[in-house]
Amino acid sequence: MGRPKTDKHPARLTVTLDEEDYKEVCARAERNDVSAAWVIRRAVQDYLGRSSSSVMSSKKPAGRLESRK
């Protein structure tokens, strides 16, 4: 089950994080059983003011992909 299907076409973006930020993103993803990409998407939504309620809402994906370590 993943994200709901929409008419929107997602865009891909590559970012470079310093090691400390990367470790924190991975740690938060692990604690919340979500992917690192999910954490980054939610952070962008929060930054842009488009997030609903809390950072770790119930709209997380069904499974979590392994993050690079």
MMTF fields as JSON, N, C-alpha, C and O atoms, coordinates in Angstrom:
{
  "mmtfVersion": "1.0.0",
  "mmtfProducer": "UNKNOWN",
  "numBonds": 275,
  "numAtoms": 276,
  "numGroups": 69,
  "numChains": 1,
  "numModels": 1,
  "chainsPerModel": [1],
  "groupsPerChain": [69],
  "chainIdList": ["A"],
  "bondAtomList": [4, 2, 8, 6, 12, 10, 16, 14, 20, 18, 24, 22, 28, 26, 32, 30, 36, 34, 40, 38, 44, 42, 48, 46, 52, 50, 56, 54, 60, 58, 64, 62, 68, 66, 72, 70, 76, 74, 80, 78, 84, 82, 88, 86, 92, 90, 96, 94, 100, 98, 104, 102, 108, 106, 112, 110, 116, 114, 120, 118, 124, 122, 128, 126, 132, 130, 136, 134, 140, 138, 144, 142, 148, 146, 152, 150, 156, 154, 160, 158, 164, 162, 168, 166, 172, 170, 176, 174, 180, 178, 184, 182, 188, 186, 192, 190, 196, 194, 200, 198, 204, 202, 208, 206, 212, 210, 216, 214, 220, 218, 224, 222, 228, 226, 232, 230, 236, 234, 240, 238, 244, 242, 248, 246, 252, 250, 256, 254, 260, 258, 264, 262, 268, 266, 272, 270],
  "bondOrderList": [1, 1, 1, 1, 1, 1, 1, 1, 1, 1, 1, 1, 1, 1, 1, 1, 1, 1, 1, 1, 1, 1, 1, 1, 1, 1, 1, 1, 1, 1, 1, 1, 1, 1, 1, 1, 1, 1, 1, 1, 1, 1, 1, 1, 1, 1, 1, 1, 1, 1, 1, 1, 1, 1, 1, 1, 1, 1, 1, 1, 1, 1, 1, 1, 1, 1, 1, 1],
  "groupList": [{"groupName": "MET", "atomNameList": ["N", "CA", "C", "O"], "elementList": ["N", "C", "C", "O"], "formalChargeList": [0, 0, 0, 0], "bondAtomList": [1, 0, 2, 1, 3, 2], "bondOrderList": [1, 1, 2], "singleLetterCode": "M", "chemCompType": "L-PEPTIDE LINKING"}, {"groupName": "GLY", "atomNameList": ["N", "CA", "C", "O"], "elementList": ["N", "C", "C", "O"], "formalChargeList": [0, 0, 0, 0], "bondAtomList": [1, 0, 2, 1, 3, 2], "bondOrderList": [1, 1, 2], "singleLetterCode": "G", "chemCompType": "PEPTIDE LINKING"}, {"groupName": "ARG", "atomNameList": ["N", "CA", "C", "O"], "elementList": ["N", "C", "C", "O"], "formalChargeList": [0, 0, 0, 0], "bondAtomList": [1, 0, 2, 1, 3, 2], "bondOrderList": [1, 1, 2], "singleLetterCode": "R", "chemCompType": "L-PEPTIDE LINKING"}, {"groupName": "PRO", "atomNameList": ["N", "CA", "C", "O"], "elementList": ["N", "C", "C", "O"], "formalChargeList": [0, 0, 0, 0], "bondAtomList": [1, 0, 2, 1, 3, 2], "bondOrderList": [1, 1, 2], "singleLetterCode": "P", "chemCompType": "L-PEPTIDE LINKING"}, {"groupName": "LYS", "atomNameList": ["N", "CA", "C", "O"], "elementList": ["N", "C", "C", "O"], "formalChargeList": [0, 0, 0, 0], "bondAtomList": [1, 0, 2, 1, 3, 2], "bondOrderList": [1, 1, 2], "singleLetterCode": "K", "chemCompType": "L-PEPTIDE LINKING"}, {"groupName": "THR", "atomNameList": ["N", "CA", "C", "O"], "elementList": ["N", "C", "C", "O"], "formalChargeList": [0, 0, 0, 0], "bondAtomList": [1, 0, 2, 1, 3, 2], "bondOrderList": [1, 1, 2], "singleLetterCode": "T", "chemCompType": "L-PEPTIDE LINKING"}, {"groupName": "ASP", "atomNameList": ["N", "CA", "C", "O"], "elementList": ["N", "C", "C", "O"], "formalChargeList": [0, 0, 0, 0], "bondAtomList": [1, 0, 2, 1, 3, 2], "bondOrderList": [1, 1, 2], "singleLetterCode": "D", "chemCompType": "L-PEPTIDE LINKING"}, {"groupName": "HIS", "atomNameList": ["N", "CA", "C", "O"], "elementList": ["N", "C", "C", "O"], "formalChargeList": [0, 0, 0, 0], "bondAtomList": [1, 0, 2, 1, 3, 2], "bondOrderList": [1, 1, 2], "singleLetterCode": "H", "chemCompType": "L-PEPTIDE LINKING"}, {"groupName": "ALA", "atomNameList": ["N", "CA", "C", "O"], "elementList": ["N", "C", "C", "O"], "formalChargeList": [0, 0, 0, 0], "bondAtomList": [1, 0, 2, 1, 3, 2], "bondOrderList": [1, 1, 2], "singleLetterCode": "A", "chemCompType": "L-PEPTIDE LINKING"}, {"groupName": "LEU", "atomNameList": ["N", "CA", "C", "O"], "elementList": ["N", "C", "C", "O"], "formalChargeList": [0, 0, 0, 0], "bondAtomList": [1, 0, 2, 1, 3, 2], "bondOrderList": [1, 1, 2], "singleLetterCode": "L", "chemCompType": "L-PEPTIDE LINKING"}, {"groupName": "VAL", "atomNameList": ["N", "CA", "C", "O"], "elementList": ["N", "C", "C", "O"], "formalChargeList": [0, 0, 0, 0], "bondAtomList": [1, 0, 2, 1, 3, 2], "bondOrderList": [1, 1, 2], "singleLetterCode": "V", "chemCompType": "L-PEPTIDE LINKING"}, {"groupName": "GLU", "atomNameList": ["N", "CA", "C", "O"], "elementList": ["N", "C", "C", "O"], "formalChargeList": [0, 0, 0, 0], "bondAtomList": [1, 0, 2, 1, 3, 2], "bondOrderList": [1, 1, 2], "singleLetterCode": "E", "chemCompType": "L-PEPTIDE LINKING"}, {"groupName": "TYR", "atomNameList": ["N", "CA", "C", "O"], "elementList": ["N", "C", "C", "O"], "formalChargeList": [0, 0, 0, 0], "bondAtomList": [1, 0, 2, 1, 3, 2], "bondOrderList": [1, 1, 2], "singleLetterCode": "Y", "chemCompType": "L-PEPTIDE LINKING"}, {"groupName": "CYS", "atomNameList": ["N", "CA", "C", "O"], "elementList": ["N", "C", "C", "O"], "formalChargeList": [0, 0, 0, 0], "bondAtomList": [1, 0, 2, 1, 3, 2], "bondOrderList": [1, 1, 2], "singleLetterCode": "C", "chemCompType": "L-PEPTIDE LINKING"}, {"groupName": "ASN", "atomNameList": ["N", "CA", "C", "O"], "elementList": ["N", "C", "C", "O"], "formalChargeList": [0, 0, 0, 0], "bondAtomList": [1, 0, 2, 1, 3, 2], "bondOrderList": [1, 1, 2], "singleLetterCode": "N", "chemCompType": "L-PEPTIDE LINKING"}, {"groupName": "SER", "atomNameList": ["N", "CA", "C", "O"], "elementList": ["N", "C", "C", "O"], "formalChargeList": [0, 0, 0, 0], "bondAtomList": [1, 0, 2, 1, 3, 2], "bondOrderList": [1, 1, 2], "singleLetterCode": "S", "chemCompType": "L-PEPTIDE LINKING"}, {"groupName": "TRP", "atomNameList": ["N", "CA", "C", "O"], "elementList": ["N", "C", "C", "O"], "formalChargeList": [0, 0, 0, 0], "bondAtomList": [1, 0, 2, 1, 3, 2], "bondOrderList": [1, 1, 2], "singleLetterCode": "W", "chemCompType": "L-PEPTIDE LINKING"}, {"groupName": "ILE", "atomNameList": ["N", "CA", "C", "O"], "elementList": ["N", "C", "C", "O"], "formalChargeList": [0, 0, 0, 0], "bondAtomList": [1, 0, 2, 1, 3, 2], "bondOrderList": [1, 1, 2], "singleLetterCode": "I", "chemCompType": "L-PEPTIDE LINKING"}, {"groupName": "GLN", "atomNameList": ["N", "CA", "C", "O"], "elementList": ["N", "C", "C", "O"], "formalChargeList": [0, 0, 0, 0], "bondAtomList": [1, 0, 2, 1, 3, 2], "bondOrderList": [1, 1, 2], "singleLetterCode": "Q", "chemCompType": "L-PEPTIDE LINKING"}],
  "groupTypeList": [0, 1, 2, 3, 4, 5, 6, 4, 7, 3, 8, 2, 9, 5, 10, 5, 9, 6, 11, 11, 6, 12, 4, 11, 10, 13, 8, 2, 8, 11, 2, 14, 6, 10, 15, 8, 8, 16, 10, 17, 2, 2, 8, 10, 18, 6, 12, 9, 1, 2, 15, 15, 15, 15, 10, 0, 15, 15, 4, 4, 3, 8, 1, 2, 9, 11, 15, 2, 4],
  "groupIdList": [1, 2, 3, 4, 5, 6, 7, 8, 9, 10, 11, 12, 13, 14, 15, 16, 17, 18, 19, 20, 21, 22, 23, 24, 25, 26, 27, 28, 29, 30, 31, 32, 33, 34, 35, 36, 37, 38, 39, 40, 41, 42, 43, 44, 45, 46, 47, 48, 49, 50, 51, 52, 53, 54, 55, 56, 57, 58, 59, 60, 61, 62, 63, 64, 65, 66, 67, 68, 69],
  "secStructList": [7, 7, 1, 7, 7, 7, 1, 7, 7, 7, 7, 7, 7, 7, 7, 7, 7, 7, 2, 2, 2, 2, 2, 2, 2, 2, 2, 2, 2, 2, 2, 2, 6, 7, 7, 2, 2, 2, 2, 2, 2, 2, 2, 2, 2, 2, 2, 6, 6, 7, 7, 7, 1, 1, 6, 6, 7, 1, 7, 7, 7, 1, 1, 7, 7, 7, 7, 7, 7],
  "xCoordList": [0.856, 0.0, 0.892, 1.628, 1.133, 1.998, 1.176, 0.124, 1.662, 0.919, -0.305, -0.282, -1.386, -2.588, -2.303, -1.493, -2.956, -2.795, -3.479, -4.593, -2.804, -3.368, -3.072, -2.34, -3.642, -3.363, -2.048, -1.579, -1.451, -0.199, 0.954, 0.969, 1.903, 3.102, 4.237, 4.662, 4.733, 5.783, 7.074, 7.406, 7.776, 9.073, 10.167, 9.979, 11.289, 12.431, 13.411, 13.558, 14.077, 15.042, 16.171, 15.929, 17.382, 18.537, 19.069, 19.282, 19.285, 19.858, 21.092, 21.231, 21.966, 23.145, 23.03, 22.87, 23.114, 23.043, 24.393, 25.152, 24.688, 25.911, 25.668, 24.523, 26.723, 26.623, 25.711, 24.937, 25.791, 24.956, 23.474, 22.668, 23.105, 21.707, 21.226, 20.114, 22.058, 21.691, 21.425, 20.448, 22.291, 22.101, 20.808, 20.098, 20.498, 19.262, 18.031, 17.056, 18.061, 16.938, 16.73, 15.603, 17.81, 17.716, 17.222, 16.439, 17.675, 17.238, 15.752, 15.038, 15.291, 13.856, 13.024, 11.952, 13.516, 12.798, 12.704, 11.642, 13.8, 13.828, 12.867, 12.11, 12.901, 12.033, 10.556, 9.732, 10.226, 8.821, 8.414, 7.304, 9.31, 9.034, 8.572, 7.595, 9.288, 9.031, 10.361, 11.416, 10.317, 11.554, 12.164, 11.48, 13.452, 14.122, 13.473, 13.334, 13.081, 12.421, 11.12, 10.785, 10.38, 9.129, 9.414, 8.693, 10.465, 10.835, 11.172, 10.746, 11.925, 12.301, 11.064, 10.912, 10.171, 8.944, 8.13, 7.627, 7.997, 7.218, 7.9, 7.221, 9.217, 9.94, 9.711, 9.538, 9.709, 9.456, 8.025, 7.793, 7.071, 5.679, 5.538, 4.853, 6.183, 6.129, 6.743, 6.174, 7.896, 8.584, 7.712, 7.675, 7.025, 6.175, 4.796, 3.978, 4.534, 3.267, 2.092, 0.949, 2.35, 1.261, 1.007, 0.237, 1.621, 1.475, 0.206, -0.229, -0.389, -1.554, -1.107, -0.288, -1.606, -1.331, 0.133, 0.99, 0.435, 1.782, 2.712, 2.261, 3.997, 5.006, 4.853, 5.029, 4.539, 4.397, 2.919, 2.489, 2.153, 0.725, 0.471, 1.401, -0.783, -1.14, -1.065, -1.317, -0.733, -0.673, 0.683, 1.129, 1.343, 2.639, 2.445, 1.385, 3.437, 3.316, 3.225, 3.631, 2.695, 2.508, 3.824, 3.898, 4.839, 6.127, 7.243, 7.052, 8.411, 9.553, 10.659, 10.981, 11.239, 12.386, 13.635, 13.721, 14.583, 15.834, 16.575, 16.67, 17.093, 17.87, 19.338, 19.798, 20.05, 21.49, 22.183, 21.814, 23.174, 23.928, 25.385, 26.183],
  "yCoordList": [-1.17, 0.0, 1.219, 1.065, 2.12, 3.27, 4.518, 4.556, 5.527, 6.776, 6.638, 5.887, 7.364, 7.305, 7.825, 8.736, 7.259, 7.704, 9.053, 9.264, 9.956, 11.271, 11.611, 10.896, 12.699, 13.178, 13.938, 14.284, 14.197, 14.935, 14.043, 12.846, 14.627, 13.908, 14.347, 15.501, 13.458, 13.863, 14.232, 13.664, 15.173, 15.587, 14.996, 14.842, 14.669, 14.143, 15.273, 16.185, 15.182, 16.184, 15.497, 14.625, 15.877, 15.336, 16.411, 17.55, 16.044, 16.984, 16.364, 15.142, 17.211, 16.755, 17.251, 18.447, 16.33, 16.674, 16.442, 15.568, 17.237, 16.924, 15.655, 15.255, 15.041, 13.729, 13.751, 12.816, 14.796, 14.885, 14.941, 14.245, 15.768, 15.855, 14.527, 14.087, 13.892, 12.607, 11.568, 10.824, 11.516, 10.562, 10.844, 9.914, 12.117, 12.472, 12.095, 11.583, 12.34, 11.954, 10.431, 9.962, 9.677, 8.214, 7.737, 6.79, 8.387, 8.012, 8.278, 7.454, 9.415, 9.722, 8.757, 8.328, 8.421, 7.463, 6.112, 5.49, 5.667, 4.375, 4.38, 3.429, 5.454, 5.541, 5.507, 5.007, 6.032, 6.145, 5.141, 5.209, 4.205, 3.147, 3.696, 3.222, 4.698, 5.284, 5.384, 5.161, 5.714, 5.874, 7.252, 8.175, 7.374, 8.669, 9.651, 10.835, 9.166, 10.024, 10.593, 11.748, 9.78, 10.238, 11.373, 12.37, 11.219, 12.257, 13.554, 14.633, 13.449, 14.635, 15.28, 16.5, 14.462, 15.018, 15.758, 16.85, 15.165, 15.812, 17.099, 18.09, 17.102, 18.31, 19.438, 20.594, 19.106, 20.117, 20.635, 21.841, 19.731, 20.15, 21.072, 22.092, 20.718, 21.555, 22.925, 23.952, 22.934, 24.184, 25.087, 26.302, 24.492, 25.262, 25.538, 26.212, 25.025, 25.295, 24.516, 24.954, 23.35, 22.571, 21.259, 20.432, 21.053, 19.784, 19.783, 20.823, 18.597, 18.468, 18.008, 17.095, 18.594, 18.301, 18.025, 18.858, 16.868, 16.603, 16.084, 15.636, 16.147, 15.693, 14.216, 13.815, 13.401, 11.969, 11.589, 10.861, 12.09, 11.804, 10.371, 9.636, 9.983, 8.604, 8.337, 7.209, 9.317, 9.129, 8.624, 8.962, 7.826, 7.29, 6.08, 5.456, 5.732, 4.577, 3.286, 3.221, 2.276, 0.986, 0.335, -0.278, 0.441, -0.174, 0.831, 1.957, 0.417, 1.313, 0.682, -0.494, 1.474, 0.997, 1.152, 2.063, 0.295, 0.404, 1.651, 1.935, 2.388, 3.584, 3.201, 2.201, 4.011, 3.778, 4.15, 5.126, 3.381, 3.684, 3.691, 3.927],
  "zCoordList": [0.0, 0.0, 0.0, 0.974, -0.479, -0.388, -0.308, 0.33, -0.953, -0.975, -1.864, -2.838, -1.534, -2.372, -3.776, -3.949, -4.766, -6.151, -6.327, -5.848, -7.013, -7.306, -8.754, -9.438, -9.206, -10.56, -10.618, -11.703, -9.47, -9.421, -9.847, -9.559, -10.525, -10.924, -10.004, -10.068, -9.156, -8.219, -8.943, -9.983, -8.383, -8.916, -8.041, -6.834, -8.625, -7.873, -7.637, -8.45, -6.492, -6.102, -5.36, -4.526, -5.651, -4.942, -4.015, -4.428, -2.757, -1.794, -1.158, -1.097, -0.696, 0.026, 1.462, 1.703, 2.407, 3.82, 4.464, 4.046, 5.489, 6.213, 7.03, 7.237, 7.481, 8.125, 9.346, 9.552, 10.153, 11.358, 11.01, 11.626, 10.02, 9.594, 9.02, 9.311, 8.21, 7.62, 8.704, 8.627, 9.711, 10.808, 11.559, 11.943, 11.771, 12.485, 11.661, 12.212, 10.353, 9.49, 9.571, 9.727, 9.465, 9.526, 10.887, 10.967, 11.954, 13.299, 13.488, 14.06, 13.015, 13.128, 12.3, 12.725, 11.131, 10.284, 10.993, 11.012, 11.565, 12.267, 13.455, 13.652, 14.245, 15.431, 15.063, 15.829, 13.906, 13.512, 12.445, 11.917, 12.126, 11.159, 9.813, 9.233, 9.334, 8.018, 7.286, 7.879, 6.022, 5.253, 5.507, 5.949, 5.222, 5.314, 4.331, 4.638, 3.166, 2.175, 2.731, 2.468, 3.504, 4.105, 5.085, 5.113, 5.886, 6.849, 6.107, 6.518, 5.027, 4.253, 3.623, 3.671, 3.028, 2.437, 3.482, 3.222, 4.67, 5.731, 6.193, 6.462, 6.288, 6.688, 5.681, 6.068, 4.404, 3.367, 3.5, 3.428, 3.692, 3.871, 5.082, 5.007, 6.198, 7.391, 7.114, 7.483, 6.467, 6.153, 5.28, 5.472, 4.339, 3.436, 4.023, 3.396, 5.217, 5.894, 5.361, 5.494, 4.749, 4.16, 4.883, 4.396, 6.007, 6.712, 7.541, 8.037, 7.688, 8.549, 9.923, 10.026, 10.943, 12.359, 12.662, 12.366, 13.247, 13.738, 12.649, 11.595, 12.911, 11.966, 11.666, 10.515, 12.634, 12.427, 12.486, 13.38, 11.524, 11.494, 11.07, 10.736, 11.087, 10.743, 9.246, 8.823, 8.442, 6.996, 6.54, 5.444, 7.354, 6.956, 6.061, 6.099, 5.26, 4.378, 5.169, 6.33, 4.535, 5.206, 5.6, 6.666, 4.802, 5.101, 5.012, 4.552, 5.456, 5.444, 4.63, 4.801, 3.742, 2.976, 3.814, 4.638, 3.62, 4.343, 3.903, 2.709, 4.852, 4.53, 4.382, 4.933, 3.632, 3.474, 4.77, 5.424, 5.134, 6.361, 6.086, 6.994]
}
